[in-house]
Amino acid sequence: GAGHLGLQWYPAHPGGTAANWGGYDAAGHELDGTVSELASATGNPNTRDFAWTVARPYRLSIAAGARPGTWQGSVDGRAIRELHCQGTALADVMVWSEVFARCGDPSVLVRWSDFSARTRTGATRPDRLAVSYQSKFDGGCDNTSVRAAAGAAEQITNVERDMSSGSTIAL
């Protein structure tokens, strides 16, 4: 299965901002989870009202939950909720920007930085990221690009692509 944690622009939520922590099991069914302490204007258990502002950094984290088989998603230490799922470890971790913009909409930049992971043997930081893009056939835009920026990775929409899929970014 898979889980996804992130901040969202979502007009149906107060101020148009929300946080999402949800996922799917190996069969594609939505994962169940705990009831969040955060309200949800849309009544979606995964997407919660969360005030966030542009150009302010946020720390997104996923950690083992309170009970075995649960994983907690948090933003700046504020728990969104816990998901019920199998597994004792995370694998194939990735970051991406789910912008929901048309390919010709104004450019948006998202910066990912300060990556860290705690393995069973201790804390570590990745030294590189692999670049990939959603294909146009699957709803992606050919004018989205990624670039390295001082220990960070930036995803930019509506620009000329200058980093190809399969490239790596040194951190």
N, C-alpha and C positions, 0 to 999 in steps of 0.2 A: 504494500500500500504506500501511500504518500500523504504528507501533511504540508500545509502552507501557512505561513505567518506573515502578516504585512499590514501596512497602513494603506488606506484606500480613500480616494475621492469618491464620494457616493452621495449625490444630491438628496436622497431620501433620509439621510441622517442629519442631525443638528449641525449646522455650519458646513455641511457637505463633507464631513470627515468621519472615518470609521477605522476600526482595526478588525482584522479577520484572522482566526485560528481555526482551521478546519482541515479535513482530509478525507481520503477514500481508502477503503480496504483493497486487497488484491483483486477482488471481483468487481470493483468500481462502485461499490455502495458507500454512501456517506458515513463517516465515522460518528458514533455517538460520543457524547462528552458530558462534563458536568455543566450545571447551570451557572452562567457567568454572573458575577456581581454587577457587571456593567449592563445598562439598559440597551435595548435594540429597537430603534424606531421602526425597523422593518420586521421585527419579530423573528429574525434569523438567528438561530443559536450560535452560528459561526461568526457572524458579522455584528459587531457591537459599536455603540456610540463611543467615539473616542476623539476628543479635541486634539488636533495636532496642527502645527504651523509650518509653512514652507520655509526652507533654508535653516531649520533647526535640526541638529543631529538627534537621532533616537537610537537607543540600544534595543535591538530585537534579540530575544533569547528563547531557546527551547531547552528544557531540562526535564529529568525524570519527575513524574508527578508524585502525589502523596501516597498513592497505592501502586503496587506492581501492575504493569500493563497500562499505565497512564503517562501522558506527556503534557507538561504545562508550557503554554506559549505566553510570553510576557513582553511588554513594551516598557522600557525604562523601569523595570522592576514591578510593574503593575500587571498582575495576572489577567489575561483575557479569559481563559478557561483551561480545563484539562481535557484531552482527548483520550478515549478508551481505545487501545489498540494492542496488538500483540508485539512482541519484540522487546529486547533489553538494550538495544543500541540503535543509533541512527547511522545510516549509510547513504552514500551518494548525495551529500549535502550540496545545495546550490542556492544561488541568489539570482533574482530576476526582478524586473519592474513590469508589473501588469498594469499598463497605463490606460487601456481602454480608449485610446485616441484613434481617430482616423489617420491614415498615412499622411494626409495633407494638413492636419491640424497644427497649430503652433507648436514649436519645439519644446520638449520637456526634458530636463536633465535630472537623473537620480544618481547619487553618489553612494557607493558601498565602501566602507572602510573599517579598519580596526577589527579584522576577522580574528576569531579565536575559537578553539574547540578544546574540550577536555576529554582526553582519551582515558582508557582504563589505567594507563601508566602515568598520567599527569597532563598538564596543560600544554598546548602547542598552538602555533600559528601557522597557517598554510603559507608557503612561499610563492605560490603562483595560482592563477585561476585559468581555467579553460573557457574559451569564448564559443558560444553557439547562439543561433538565432532561430526563432520560429519561422518556418517557411511561409511564403506568400499563400501557397495552397492551403495551409492550416490557419490562415488568418493573420499572419505576420506582415510586416512592412519591409520592403527592400531598402528603405531609407532610414533605418535604425542602425546606430553604430555603437561600439563600445570603445573606450580609450582608457589608458593608464593615466593616473594622476596622483603623484606623490603618495605611494602606498595604498592607493584606492583604485577602484574601478568605477567608471562612469558610463551609464547607458543614456544615450541621447536619441530622441525621436526627431524625425523630419530633418535629417542631415545626410550628406553623402557618406556612405559606408566606407570607412577607411581601414577597418580591421575585419578580416575574414573569419568565418566560422572555422574553428580548429586552431586558431591562434591562441597563444597564452600571454597572460599579463603577469609580469614579475611584481611581487609586492614588497 
